[in-house]
Amino acid sequence: MKNDSTSASPATSPTQKPKRARKRAADMNLRERLRAPTPRHFKRISMWGKILLALGSGLGVAAAVVAPPLIPILTLAATITGTAGTIATTVAETAVDEHAVEDTTEATQQR
């Protein structure tokens, strides 16, 4: 019979690092999700959300200056665009690129 104790397995080789299990986004807490890399698509959504938020703020300021008949319309438009921008930005910032999570987790633990 062959002696299995003399052969080195790849998992115990001193030159290879043991593979760590990739942490799933569902298993992360909020702080880890916010620090994790964001996918490119969600970065664009976040940018557009910030633009909507700025537009809503501008409409809110304009409502204070404009003639009285337009104040309710501009206030409603400011509220809707501001809320949509806030929600889009928040959701996009918490999206996680699961392919890059492993690298970020290792870098955070080394600090």
N, C-alpha and C positions, 0 to 999 in steps of 0.2 A: 504494500500500500504506500501511497505517496504521503509525505509529511506536509500537511497544510500550514503548519505554524511557521515554516521557513519562507513561504512566499508572501510578499508584501501586497496587501490589497490597496487599490487606489485611494480609498478613504483614509487609510492610515499613513500614507506616504508623507514624509516630512516636507517635500517640496510643494505639495498641493494643499491649498486651503480647503477646509471642509465646506461644502456648499450649504449656505444658509437658506432656510425656507423664505420665500418672498412673502412679505406681509401684505395681506389683502386690504383693500381700501375699507371694506366693511369692518375690519378688526381694528381700525385706527381710531384714536380719540380726536377731538377737534384740533388740538394743537399740532398733532402729527399731520393731519390732513392739510392744514394751512401751510405747513412748512414743506410739504411734499411738492414735487414738480407738477406743474399744471400743463395739460395737453395744449397744443397750439390752437386748436379750434376754440377751446374755452378761454384762452387768452384774448382772442378776438371778441368773444361774447362779453367778456369783462370790459374791454375797451368800449364797446357800444353801450353797455350799461352805464358806464361813467359818462359817456356823452349824453345819454338820456337824462341822467341825474343833473348834469350841468344845464341842459335845456329846461328841465323842470324848475330849477332854481332861477334861471333867467326869466321864465314866465311868471314865477311868483313875485319877483321884483317888479316886473313890468305891470303886473296887476295893480300894484300900489300906486303907480304913476298914471295909468290910463284912465280914460273917462269912466264914470260910474256904471254905464250900462254893460261894459265889457268885463268888469271885475269878476262876476261869478263864472263866466266862461273861462277866463284866463286862470282863475284859481283852480277850477276843476281840471283844466289841461295840465297845470303845474303839478297838481296832486297825482294825477294818473301817470305822467311821464316820470316824475320823481320816484314813485313807488315801483314802476316797472324797471327803472334803472337800478334801484337799490336791490331788488330781487334778482335781476339778471347778474349783477356784479357779485352778489353773495354766493349764488349757486355756482357761478363760474370759478370763483376763487377756491371753493371747497372741492372742486373736481380734481381727481388724482390720476396722474399718468402711472399706471401700475408697472409699466416696464422700467421706469426709472426710480421706483420706490426703493429698490434694494440698494442702489448706490447712495441715495440720500440717507437711508437708515444707517448704513455703515459709517458715513462721514459724521453724522450726528453723534454716534456712540464713541467715536474716537476723540471727541473734544473733551 
